[in-house]
Amino acid sequence: MLTTRSVHKDGSKLYVELSFGLVRDGSGMVDGSLAIGRDCTARHLKTVARSSQPSSPCAKQAE
């Protein structure tokens, strides 16, 4: 899985999670490939905000 930045047609920015795979037939030969993309902007921004917040005093004592 890969997360990357992208842009909507209207110019707004978003983060997209991409997954890639191979499609195989019954004998295991590659028959094709696939790619799936989904908007993960909300989750990505929440993760970034959480990691950029200063640690609590309790967390500093545990270090």
C-alpha positions in Angstrom: 0.0 0.0 0.0 1.2 3.5 -0.8 -0.2 6.8 0.3 0.4 9.8 -2.0 -0.9 13.3 -2.5 -3.2 14.1 -5.4 -5.4 17.0 -6.7 -9.2 17.0 -7.5 -10.4 18.5 -10.7 -11.5 21.6 -8.7 -7.9 22.1 -7.4 -8.4 20.9 -3.9 -5.8 18.6 -2.4 -6.3 15.1 -1.0 -4.4 12.1 0.0 -4.9 8.8 -1.8 -4.1 5.3 -0.6 -3.1 3.1 -3.6 -2.9 -0.7 -3.6 -1.6 -2.8 -6.5 -1.9 -6.5 -7.3 -1.7 -9.2 -9.9 -4.6 -11.3 -11.2 -3.6 -14.9 -11.8 -5.4 -17.7 -13.6 -5.9 -21.2 -12.2 -2.4 -22.3 -13.1 -0.8 -19.3 -11.5 0.0 -17.4 -14.7 -0.4 -13.6 -14.5 -3.6 -12.8 -16.3 -3.7 -9.0 -15.5 -3.1 -6.4 -12.9 -5.2 -4.1 -10.8 -4.9 -0.9 -8.9 -7.3 0.4 -6.3 -7.3 4.0 -5.0 -9.2 5.5 -2.2 -9.4 8.8 -0.5 -7.8 8.7 2.9 -7.4 12.4 3.5 -9.4 12.5 6.8 -7.4 9.6 8.3 -4.1 10.9 7.1 -4.7 14.4 8.5 -5.8 13.0 11.8 -2.6 10.9 12.1 -0.4 13.9 11.2 -2.2 16.1 13.7 -1.8 13.5 16.4 1.9 13.0 15.8 2.6 16.8 15.7 1.0 17.5 19.1 3.4 18.1 22.0 3.7 15.3 24.5 1.9 15.5 27.8 3.9 15.9 31.0 3.1 12.3 31.9 4.5 11.1 28.6 7.7 13.1 29.3 8.1 11.5 32.7 7.9 8.0 31.2 10.8 8.7 28.8 
